[in-house]
Every structure is written in C-alpha cells, then in structure tokens.
Amino acid sequence: MSILAINAGSSSLKFGLFDDETCEPLVTGEIDWAGGNREQAQLVVRPRQGTIVRSRVPVPDNSAAAARALQVAVDSTLGATQGTQTITAVGHRVVHGGEEFRASTLIDDKVKAAISRLSSLAPLHNPAALKAIEAAEAALPGVPQVAVFDTTFYASLPPKACLYPVPYEWYHQWGVRRFGFHGISHAYCVNRAGELLKRDSAQLRIISCHLGGGCSAAAVRGGVAVATSGGFSPLDGLMMGTRCGSIDPGILLHLQRQHGVGHQDLDRTLNHSSGLLGVSGVSADLAQIEVAAAQGNKRARLAFEMFADRVRSSIGALAVTLGGLDAVIFTDRIGEHSPALRAAVCEGLQVIGVRLDSQSNTASRPDVDIAAADSPARILVIHTEEELMVARETRRVAGRNVVAAASAEQGQAITVH
C-alpha cells in the first residue's frame, strides 16, 4: 500500500510514492523545465532500489506533466518492488489556501472550486495543482485525494506580522493579508535543523530560506512561524526566477497612468518576465546566470548581485524580528546547489553572528552545517522534502478513507489509466 505525493510547481513537478505505514520512499522523481523548454524537460527518477534514471520528455502543459509523473511513479514502483502496488491516497501540495483553509483537507468539488478561486492570487501554482488533481482523479478514480497547503504554516502569524498598512476594511471585506508561502518546505527544514544540531527545535530561532523558482524566507521561533517575506500572493518578498518580489506599488500606478499598461500586461510581466529572467535577459535559472556572469555578461552579474542582496537583507530584517539567531537554512534548487550564492548572501551577515566556512561551503552536500567553527549562528544546507511532508499529512488526513480504500482494493493493483 502506498501514498502518492505530487508537488506541482511553477517550473517543475516533483513526485514521490511512499509506503503508507512508514512513509519510507519507494520512488521519487521530478520533471523540471526551469530553462523554459517544455519539449525537452528533464525527468529524473530515483527508485528505492536500482539506479537513478535521467531522460528528456515533452510536457507541453501541466496536465501532461502530472500524467507523466503518475505513470512514471507507478511503473517505477512496480519494477522496484517486483509486485503490484496499490495507491491508497494521493496528496497534493497546493500553494494558496487563503483564509478558507487553515489545515490540510480531503479534496472534493467544493475544495477544487475554492482552489480555483484562489488561482488569481497564485497564478503560477494553483492552476498547476488543479491540473495535477484532475489528472490523478482520471488515472486513479475513487482514490482519496488530500490538499496540503503552503499557507497553513503561517496560520499562527500575529496581526502585526500578517496585516498590511492599508485600510483595515480591506482585510475584513476582501481578505487582504500576508499569507506566506513554501510553508511545507520551511516546516520540514526547521524540524530537520533540530535533528542536525541535536537540539529541540522548540528552543531554536531559525531563518529558513527557500530559494528555487519561487523564493521566500521565514522567521521561526520555537517551531512556529512569526514572520515571512512572503505576502498576499507569491509575487511579494524576495526576487525570484520570473517573479519580481517586493517593488514600489507606485511603479504600477505610474505605468497604468502614464503609459497605459493594463492589468493583464502587468500580471503577465510581473509573474513571467521579471526577477532573475527580467534583469539578466539570460534565464530564470541561477545556474545559467552564474555561467553567463563568469563569461562577462554584466546583466547576468547584476541579476546575481541583486538576488543575493535581497536574500541577505531579508535575513537581516528577520533576525531582528526574532531577537537573535541560532541558525540560517538554505534549501531548494538554488539554496542547496549554489555555493557562490550562499557565499554572497553570507558576506556582511557577520554582524549578526553568521560566519561562513568557505571550504565547507564549496564542498557541501545536503544535509550539512557550513558555518565556521566560531560562528554563533549555524548555517545549514538542507535538502527539502516537501513530498515526504505531503505524504505524512495525506496519511493523517485521509485516515479512515485510506483504510477503506485499501480494504476495497485488497489483492488488486490500481494502475494509471
């Protein structure tokens, strides 16, 4: 019996099949089109037994990516376990749950309608999650599905941290508030930090930096989020792959009034053509930007420096909010794999007790502490496990539904149609 976890993002779709009793991974993988080429997306499959398989696959849209992931997960597991594998539940990472969802929930038509309504706040993510949900429903009819929301990690934010300095009625009438994102990743990394440091996470002050296609930083005290760079939508906060992050809203008013730029053009530009891509003119992928910068591309160098500066500034601000700092976490594609970015971010953070060990940083592989021996705050590179967190939540929420599904399908394999 197994639980399938699907994480449909803005530039990738990650998946994992987990034992429904132990949540041990049977197979994990991802389809990545960070470079923008959906006809040659990179597929990586990591079975529990056997070798990692890499290939190129066409995924023209999110439905195709989800269907491919479902097929690969089932096929790989059948081969790895030398038998049939019954999927008893499917869990989905959903970025925006708004005010409506403060906990993970079983998916039905009402939940799907709510996720769709919230798509205007997370246009790169909620529609992708819906496509994955629909693909799973078609492939695995009757199997319980669970929505696990990034935003629930921030349900405990105090009003001073989650409200904006706009008319208070905007919150009561329209729900305008700071929601925060990447909560599933931050929650895993904070728990993992406690394990690595051999300290109770309830006693730690941590800043977790999730740096990938989307980016956010979260201040966590005692395992509870108290502040975040993320906002009302995933556009706010840190500079990202194609999203702008925090900018002066006066810019948008100016463009509308003086240059006739409509809201649809603004939406498209701020979500798809800004951030690292917009500044560098090279790519939304920091790895490609680093190569271009090393070859003398000045705009690529500028994009790299701007990105590092904004992450550094956010860490500094959140450290003051925490009243001190025990650890900084770097995670996700950029955070885990770019020593140059980590070094650039940490330069100047010595003033708040963050001191990097250059050799450890260069040679690091998650999960590891790369801080200097005399650094008051530790610097951790952690491989985030969002799919594992989704699987755990799915097992908890589905509960009796999983047991019922398993009993009904005993001796039979659910295969992708």
N, C-alpha and C positions, 0 to 999 in steps of 0.2 A: 504494500500500500504506500502511496506517495502523495506529496503535495507539490503542485507546480506553482512556482512564483514567477511573475512577469513584471519587469520594470521597463516600461516604455518611456524613453526619454526624448529629448529634442534632437539628439544626434546619434542615438544608439538605442538598441533594445537588448536588455540583459535578461537572462532567464536561468532558472535552476529547478531541478527536480530533487526533492528531499524526502527522506524516509519520514512517514507521518508519525512515528513513535519517538524517534530520536532527533529528528531534523538534521541528521547527517546527510551531506550532499551526495546524490547518486550521479548527477551530471550537472555541470554549469556551463554557461556559454554566453556569447554576446554577438550581436550584429552591429557593426559600427560604420557609420557613414559620416564621420566628423569632417572629412575633407570635402563633403558635399556631393560625392559621386555615388548616387544610389544604384547605378548599374553595376558598380564594382565594389559593393560594400564588403567589408572584411567579416567573415564568420569564423569565430573561434569556439571550439567545443572541447570541454575538459571533462572527460568521463572519470569516474572514481577509479576505475581500472582501465589501463591502457594508456595510449599516448595522446597528447593534445593534437587536435586536427585543425588546420587552418586552410581556408579556401576563400574564394571570391564568389559572391552571389548577387543577383539583381533583386533589389527590394524597392520597386517603384513608388510604393506608398506604405503607410503604417500598417494597413491591413495585411499586405504581403509580408512585411517583416514579422508580424505576430504569427501569421500562419506558418511561416518558415521556422520560427522558433519552436512552435508547438510540435511540428513534425520532427525536428531535429532532437528535441528533448525526449520524445517518446522512442524514436528509433535508436538513439544512442543508449538509452537505458535498457532497452530490450537486449541489445548486444552485450552490454556491460554485465547484466545480471544473469544472462543465459536463461531467461524465462520471461514470463509475462509480468507486466507491471500495471496495477490498477491505480489510476489517478482518482483520489477521493475528494480533492478540493483544489481550487485554483485561487491564488491570491494575486492581487494587482496593486502595485504602487500607484497611487493617484496623488498628483501634486497638490491640487487645491480642493480643500473640503469646506472652505468658507466658514460661516457661523453655524452652518447646518450640521456639520459632522465634527464632533469633538472626540470621537473614538472610531475604531475600525468597525465595519458593519457588513453584514451579508448584502449582496447585490440583488436588487430586484428592479422592476421597471421604474419605480419612484426614485431609487438611488441613481439609476442611469440618467434620468431626466435632470436630477439635481447636478450631477457631474457635468452634464451638457450645458446647463445654465451658467455654471461657473467657468465654462471654457473661455468666456470673454476676459477673465482675469488671468488665465494661464493658457493662452492660445497655442503654445508650442507643446503643451503637455497633456491637458485634459482630453483634447480630441484624440491624441495618440492612445491614451489609456482606454477611451471608449472603443476605439478600433480593436485594441487587444481584447477587451471584454467580449465584443461581438464575435471575434474570431474564435475565442475559447468556447463561447456558447454554441457556435456552429460545429466545432470539432468535438466537443465533449458535452453533448446535451444532457441535461439533468444533473450535472455535477455542480455542487455548491460553489459559488464564487464570492470572494471577500474583497472589499476595497479597504486598503490600508493607506491612510492619508498622511502626507508630509506635515501638514499644518497642525495635526493634533499634538505634536511635540511642544507646540507653543501655546496650548490652551491655557496654561498657567501664567502667561505673561501678565504682569500687573498693568493697570490702566496707564500709568506714566510711561510704560515701555511700548504699549501697543496702540495708543491713540495718537493721531496726528494733530498738530496745532491748526486745525480748521474748525469751522462752526460745529459745535458738539452735535447738532441735529444731523449732520452728515452720517455720524455713526449710528444714531438711533433710527434714522429713516432709511439709510442705504447700506449700512454695514461697513462703512469706510473705516478701516483699522489696519494695523500691521499684522499680517498673518505669519510670515516667516516660512521658509522652505528648506528642503533637504533634511527635514526632521528625522526621518528614518535613519539616514546615514549618520547624522550627528548623535542620535541616541546610541547606535551601535558603537561608534568610535569612543564615546565617553565611557561606556562600560568596559570597552577593551583597554582604554588607557588605565583604568583602575587595576586591571589584571597585569598589565606590563609594568606598572610602577609598584605593584604589590601593596596597593593602598585602597581603602574603601572609597569608591567614587563619591559617596555621600560627604566626604571630607575635602573634596578637591574643588578648586576653582580653575576651570578649563575654558579655553577658547578653541573651538573646533572650526577649521577652515576647510570647507568642501569646495574644491577647485577643479571643475571639469568644464563641460559645455555650459552648464549653469554653475553659478558660484554663490556661496553665502558663508558668513561667519556667524557663529552662535556663542554667546557667553552662557556658561552653565555653572551653577553653584549647587553643590550637593546633589548632582544628578538632575537638577531642574533648570530649564531654560529661563533666564532672566532678561535677556536682550538678544537681538539679532539684527544683522544688516538687511535681512530680507524684509519685504514690505507688503503692501496691499496686493501686489502682483509680483511675479518673478522678474519684472523689469527693474525693480528697485535694488539698491545696495551696491554690491561690487560690480565692477566691469566684468563682462563675460565674453563668451565666444562670439555671439552675434547680437547680444543684448547690451544696451547702453549702461545699465546700472543707474545710480543716482545722478541726475542732472538738474539744472535750474529749470523749474517749470515755466519761468519767463521765456525761455528759449522757444517752447512750444507755442506760447501765446504770440510771440513775435513772428514765428513762421506762418501762423494762421492769419494774423492781421496784415502783415507787410508783404508776404509772398504767396498768399492764397493756398498754402499747403493744407489739404484736407485731412480729416481724422484717419481715413483709411491709409493714406500715404504715410502718415506719422506712425500708425500702428505697424505697418509693414517695415518701415525703415528702422524703428527702434527695436523691433523684435528680430529682424532677419539681416539687417545690413549695418549694424553698429558694432560696438565692442571691439574685440581684437581684429575682426574682419574689417570693420569700417575704418579703423585707424591705420592698420598695416597695409590694406589693399592686397594682402597676400593670401590669408587664410584665417579661419576661425580656430584652427588647431595651433596651439602654442608651440608644439614641436616643430612644425613647418616655419613658424615665425622665428624661432631661435636659429634655424638654419639660414634663413634669409638675412637675419641680423648679422650673423657671423660672416656673411658674404658681402657686407657693406650696405645693405638696404636700410636707409635711415628711418623710413616709416615703420619698418618691422622693429627696429631698435626702440623707437618711440613707443610703439604699442606694448612691447615687453616692459619698458620702464613705467609706463602709466599703470599697467596691470599690477606690477609689484608694489608701486606706491600706494595704490588704493587698498590692497590687501594689508599692507603694513599699517596704514592709517586706521583701518578698521580694527586691527588687533590692539593698537594703542588706545583707541576710544573704549573698546570693550573691557580692556584691562582696568581702566579707571572705574568703569561701572561695577566691576567685580570687587574692587578694592584690593586688588592683588592678583597674583597669577601663579599657579602651580604647574601648568602645562599648556603648550600650544600643540595642536594637532594639525597635520597636513594630510589630506586624503583626496581620493578620486584621481582621475586621469592626470591632471596637472600636479596636484599635491603629492601624489605618490611617485611620479616619474620624472620630475624636473628638478634636479639638484640646483641648477642655475637660478630658477625662480625662488626656491626656498632660501638660497643664499642672499638673493637680492631683497627678499622680504625681511629677513632677519637683520640685515645691515641697518643699524640705527636703533634696533629694539633692545640693545644692551642696557639702555636707560631704564627699562622696566624689568631687567633681570633675565633677558633672553639672550643666551650666548651660544652660538652655533659652533660645533666642531667640524671644521672644513673637511677633514679626511673622512669622518663618519658620514657626513652628508653626501660626499661624492660616491662612496661605496655602498650606500644604504640600500636595503631591500626591506619592504614592509614585513613584519611589524618590528620597529626598532626605535631606540632613543638616539638622536643625533646631536644632543646638546653637549657642550663642553663639560668636563668633569666639575668645574667650579660654577656652572650656571645655576642660579637659584631656581629658575623655571626650566622644566624639561621640554624638549622639542621632540615630538613623536611623529613618525611616519607610519600611518596605519592603513592597511588595505580595507576599505569599507566593504561591508557585507549586507547591502540593502536587501538582497533576495533572501538571505537567511532570516533577517528580521521580518520580512513579509511572510515567510513560511511559518515562523513561530506565531505571528499574530493570526494567520489564517487558521492554524490548528486550534488556537484558543477560541476564536470567534465561531468557527464552523461547528466545533464541539459535536453535539449530537447529530448534526447533519452529516458530518464525516463518517461517524459510526454507522448511521443508517445507510449511507451510500456504499460503504464497504460491505455491509451485510447483504445488500441487494445485489451487489456485483461479485460476491464471493465466487472464486473459481473462474471468473471471466476477466478479460483484459479490456479496458477502454482504450480504443485506438483513435488516432486522428482521422476524421473522415475527409 
